[in-house]
């Protein structure tokens, strides 16, 4: 029995990358059993079977009652609980999906409780949004000290791989891009969102999907679409701190809509019912955002949508321009974004369809998952 432990330091709910990764490992017969260890929160089960080979164990932490110090004690307790829970279990592989839990993986390896330690971050961990000052210095020190214990590192795109190789002189860095499974493609363009919100077919519908926070440009989009013509709509699909603000605005703005997060298997069907995918952040952004390749980018394209991005997202912006599969606008100009939204019609969307179809034909999780055979064998 080959067992693989995945450690994720948040409540496991809509983590499509981990779901796809673990499914592929079972499909490719690289492991027999997968345990995903995460944090518990109200409404979630402490133990949940995904299928016959995968299960989620959520830890209900005592430290959550410690008031203002809860986050620190939660972190320490989670590391300790993971170590003592799995030290008696024979683990072939341990995947740490964040720098925060890498110490746990290192402990399990140093004490001989796993053969292979894999660092599996979903972004550039020491260059994340909001990380600065002493906090950033500490994370940089921690990653530099611990990453050498990882046998292999998996990242989401080439620029992040290049950064890790150069920064730490690493050899075993692998790229598995964030892409949806092509098997989930709808047979034809869906009408789910336009039908749900009574949006006429000739109105242009933008979609933003994923984590909803002001750091991801939600406030800017609300401002732009709040002043846009009423035949230009946007749907925010996901969850996060800005969810309540979006819902409140949507009560009075007839062209701003909210759709709660849906199951991974349903995402493409919902996405394909929009016309343009959008990810726009004004001003300077952290290096992690500059290099990012989020799930939403591949989901937009495979669903048949041209993509609108800000120039601040340099890697995505380059892809959009080079592949002609969308538009890149000046990140420092809300006026330029507003003008684009006002003037863009369905005919402009149609003009991009050939290039979207051409480029998206080479995208898909089926092309990415084969890389796991090399990593795990």
C-alpha positions in Angstrom: 0.0 0.0 0.0 1.6 3.2 -1.2 0.3 6.1 0.9 0.6 9.8 0.0 -0.2 12.6 2.5 -1.1 16.1 1.3 -1.0 18.9 3.8 -3.0 22.0 3.2 -3.2 24.8 5.9 -6.8 25.9 5.2 -10.3 24.3 5.2 -10.4 22.0 2.2 -13.5 23.1 0.1 -12.9 24.2 -3.5 -9.2 23.4 -4.0 -9.4 22.3 -7.6 -5.7 21.9 -8.1 -5.3 19.4 -5.2 -8.4 17.5 -6.4 -7.0 17.2 -9.9 -3.5 16.3 -8.7 -4.6 13.6 -6.4 -7.1 12.2 -8.9 -4.3 12.0 -11.5 -2.0 10.2 -9.1 -4.6 7.5 -8.5 -5.4 7.4 -12.2 -1.7 6.9 -13.1 -1.4 4.3 -10.4 1.4 6.1 -8.7 -0.1 5.7 -5.3 -2.8 3.6 -3.7 -4.1 5.8 -0.9 -4.2 9.6 -0.5 -4.9 11.5 2.7 -5.5 15.3 2.5 -5.0 16.9 5.9 -6.5 20.4 6.4 -8.2 22.6 8.9 -11.8 22.2 10.1 -14.4 24.9 10.1 -18.1 25.1 10.9 -20.2 23.2 8.4 -17.5 20.9 7.3 -17.0 17.2 8.3 -13.9 16.3 10.3 -13.4 13.2 8.1 -14.8 12.9 4.6 -14.3 10.3 1.8 -13.8 11.8 -1.6 -13.8 8.3 -3.3 -12.5 4.8 -2.6 -8.8 6.0 -2.6 -9.0 9.6 -1.3 -10.1 11.1 2.0 -10.0 14.4 3.8 -9.1 14.7 7.4 -9.8 18.1 8.9 -8.3 19.0 12.3 -10.5 20.8 14.8 -7.9 22.9 16.7 -8.1 23.8 20.3 -6.1 27.0 19.7 -9.0 28.6 17.7 -10.4 29.7 21.1 -7.2 31.7 22.0 -8.5 35.1 20.8 -6.1 37.5 19.2 -3.3 34.9 19.3 -5.4 32.2 17.6 -3.6 32.3 14.3 -0.2 31.8 15.8 -1.3 29.0 18.1 -3.4 27.4 15.3 -0.3 27.2 13.2 1.8 25.6 15.9 -0.9 23.2 16.9 -1.6 22.1 13.3 2.1 21.3 12.7 2.4 19.3 15.9 -0.9 17.5 15.4 0.0 16.5 11.8 3.4 15.2 12.9 2.1 13.1 15.8 -0.9 11.8 13.8 1.1 10.5 10.9 4.5 9.5 12.5 3.2 5.9 13.0 1.8 5.6 9.4 4.0 4.4 6.6 4.1 7.3 4.1 5.8 7.0 0.7 5.2 10.7 -0.2 4.4 13.9 1.7 3.2 16.9 -0.3 3.3 20.3 1.4 1.0 22.8 -0.3 2.3 25.8 1.4 5.5 27.1 3.1 3.5 27.3 6.3 3.3 23.5 6.5 6.8 22.7 5.0 8.2 22.4 8.6 5.8 19.5 9.2 7.0 17.8 6.1 10.6 18.3 7.0 10.0 16.8 10.5 8.3 13.8 9.0 11.2 13.2 6.7 14.0 13.8 9.2 12.5 11.3 11.6 12.1 8.8 8.9 8.3 8.8 8.6 8.3 9.5 4.8 10.6 8.5 2.0 10.0 11.5 -0.3 9.1 15.1 0.6 7.6 17.3 -2.1 7.2 21.0 -1.8 4.0 21.8 -3.8 3.3 25.6 -3.4 0.5 27.1 -5.5 2.2 30.5 -5.9 5.5 32.2 -5.2 5.3 31.8 -1.4 7.8 34.5 -0.2 6.4 37.1 -2.6 2.7 36.9 -1.9 0.3 39.8 -1.6 0.4 41.6 1.7 3.7 40.0 2.8 6.2 42.6 3.7 8.7 43.8 6.4 9.7 41.3 9.1 7.0 38.8 8.1 8.5 38.6 4.6 12.0 38.4 6.0 10.9 35.5 8.2 9.3 33.6 5.3 12.3 34.0 3.1 14.6 32.7 5.9 12.3 29.8 6.5 12.0 28.8 2.9 15.8 29.1 2.3 16.4 26.8 5.3 13.8 24.2 4.6 13.5 23.9 0.8 16.8 21.9 0.6 15.1 19.1 2.5 12.5 18.7 -0.3 13.3 16.1 -2.8 11.3 17.8 -5.5 9.4 21.0 -6.0 6.2 21.4 -8.1 5.2 24.9 -9.3 2.4 26.2 -11.5 4.3 27.9 -14.4 7.7 28.5 -16.0 8.6 31.9 -14.5 8.0 30.6 -11.0 10.1 27.5 -11.8 12.9 29.7 -13.1 12.7 31.9 -10.0 13.1 28.9 -7.6 15.9 27.3 -9.7 17.9 30.6 -9.6 17.1 31.6 -6.1 18.0 28.3 -4.4 20.1 26.6 -7.1 17.5 23.8 -7.3 17.6 21.1 -9.9 14.4 19.1 -9.3 11.7 21.7 -10.1 8.8 20.6 -12.1 6.0 22.6 -13.8 2.4 21.4 -13.7 0.3 24.2 -15.0 -3.1 25.2 -13.6 -5.5 24.0 -16.3 -9.0 22.5 -16.2 -9.9 19.0 -17.3 -11.0 19.1 -21.0 -13.4 16.2 -20.3 -15.6 18.8 -18.4 -16.0 20.8 -21.6 -19.7 21.5 -22.4 -20.9 20.2 -25.8 -22.1 23.7 -26.6 -22.0 27.2 -25.1 -24.0 27.2 -21.9 -26.7 29.7 -21.1 -26.6 29.2 -17.3 -25.6 32.6 -16.1 -27.4 34.7 -18.7 -30.6 32.6 -18.1 -30.3 32.9 -14.3 -29.8 36.7 -14.3 -32.1 37.4 -17.2 -29.3 38.9 -19.4 -30.2 39.3 -23.1 -28.0 37.4 -25.4 -26.7 40.5 -27.2 -25.5 42.0 -23.9 -21.8 41.5 -23.1 -21.3 39.4 -19.9 -17.9 39.4 -18.2 -17.0 36.9 -15.5 -14.6 37.1 -12.6 -14.2 33.8 -10.8 -12.1 32.7 -7.8 -11.2 34.3 -4.5 -13.1 37.5 -4.0 -10.9 40.1 -2.2 -10.0 43.7 -2.8 -6.4 42.6 -3.3 -7.6 40.8 -6.5 -9.1 43.9 -8.0 -12.7 43.4 -6.9 -13.3 47.0 -5.8 -12.0 48.3 -9.1 -14.3 46.1 -11.1 -17.3 47.1 -9.0 -16.4 50.8 -9.6 -16.0 50.3 -13.4 -19.2 48.2 -13.9 -21.2 50.4 -11.5 -20.7 53.2 -14.1 -20.9 51.1 -17.2 -23.8 51.0 -19.7 -26.5 48.6 -18.6 -25.8 46.2 -21.5 -22.4 45.5 -20.0 -22.7 43.0 -17.2 -20.3 41.2 -14.8 -20.8 38.1 -12.7 -18.5 37.4 -9.7 -18.4 33.7 -9.1 -16.6 32.5 -6.0 -16.2 33.3 -2.3 -14.1 35.6 -0.1 -14.0 38.7 2.0 -15.6 40.9 -0.7 -18.6 38.6 -1.1 -20.9 40.6 1.1 -20.0 43.9 -0.7 -20.7 42.4 -4.1 -24.1 41.1 -2.9 -25.0 44.5 -1.5 -24.1 46.3 -4.7 -25.9 43.6 -6.8 -29.2 44.5 -5.1 -29.4 47.8 -6.8 -27.1 47.5 -9.8 -28.9 45.6 -12.6 -25.7 44.7 -14.4 -23.6 43.4 -11.4 -24.4 39.8 -10.3 -23.1 37.3 -7.7 -22.9 33.5 -8.2 -21.7 31.5 -5.3 -18.8 29.0 -5.9 -19.8 25.8 -7.7 -18.4 22.3 -7.7 -15.2 21.9 -9.8 -17.0 19.6 -12.2 -19.5 22.4 -12.9 -17.1 25.4 -13.4 -16.6 25.2 -17.1 -20.4 24.9 -17.8 -20.9 28.1 -15.8 -17.9 29.9 -17.3 -18.9 29.1 -20.9 -22.2 31.0 -20.4 -20.2 34.3 -20.1 -18.6 36.2 -23.0 -15.3 37.6 -21.6 -13.1 36.4 -18.7 -11.5 39.1 -16.6 -8.6 39.4 -14.1 -7.6 43.1 -13.6 -5.6 44.6 -10.8 -4.5 48.2 -10.9 -1.1 49.6 -10.0 1.9 47.6 -8.9 1.4 44.1 -7.7 3.5 41.6 -5.8 5.9 39.3 -7.7 3.7 36.3 -7.1 0.9 38.0 -9.0 3.3 39.1 -11.8 4.2 35.5 -12.4 0.8 33.9 -11.6 -1.0 31.4 -13.7 -4.3 31.0 -11.8 -7.0 28.3 -12.5 -9.3 31.0 -13.9 -7.1 31.8 -16.8 -7.2 28.3 -18.2 -10.9 27.9 -17.3 -11.8 31.1 -19.3 -9.9 29.9 -22.4 -11.0 26.3 -22.4 -14.6 27.5 -21.9 -14.2 29.5 -25.1 -13.8 33.0 -23.6 -11.3 35.6 -24.7 -9.5 37.1 -21.6 -9.1 40.6 -20.4 -6.1 41.1 -18.1 -4.1 44.1 -16.6 -0.6 44.7 -17.7 0.5 44.3 -14.1 0.0 40.6 -14.5 3.0 40.4 -16.7 3.1 36.6 -17.4 -0.6 36.5 -18.3 -0.4 39.7 -20.2 2.4 38.3 -22.3 0.4 35.2 -23.1 -2.7 37.1 -24.0 -0.8 39.4 -26.4 1.4 36.7 -27.9 -1.5 34.3 -28.5 -4.0 37.0 -29.5 -6.5 35.4 -27.2 -7.7 38.5 -25.5 -6.7 42.0 -24.4 -4.1 43.5 -22.1 -4.9 47.0 -20.7 -2.8 49.5 -18.8 -2.9 48.6 -15.1 -2.5 52.2 -14.1 -5.6 53.4 -16.0 -9.1 52.8 -14.7 -10.2 55.1 -17.5 -8.8 52.8 -20.1 -10.6 49.9 -18.5 -13.9 51.8 -18.3 -13.6 52.9 -22.0 -12.9 49.3 -23.1 -16.0 47.9 -21.2 -18.2 50.7 -22.6 -17.1 50.2 -26.2 -16.7 46.4 -26.5 -19.5 44.7 -28.2 -20.3 41.0 -29.1 -18.7 41.5 -32.5 -15.4 42.2 -30.8 -15.7 39.0 -28.8 -16.4 37.0 -32.0 -13.3 38.4 -33.6 -11.2 36.7 -30.9 -12.8 33.3 -31.1 -10.5 31.7 -33.7 -7.4 32.5 -31.7 -9.0 31.4 -28.5 -10.0 28.1 -30.1 -6.5 27.6 -31.5 -4.6 28.4 -28.3 -7.0 26.6 -26.0 -6.7 23.4 -28.1 -3.2 22.9 -26.5 -4.4 23.5 -23.0 -5.9 21.0 -20.5 -5.2 19.0 -17.4 -4.9 15.8 -19.5 -1.7 17.3 -21.0 -0.3 18.4 -17.6 -1.0 15.3 -15.5 1.5 13.1 -17.5 4.2 15.1 -15.8 3.4 13.4 -12.5 4.8 10.1 -13.8 8.2 11.6 -14.0 7.9 13.3 -10.6 6.8 10.3 -8.7 8.7 7.6 -10.5 
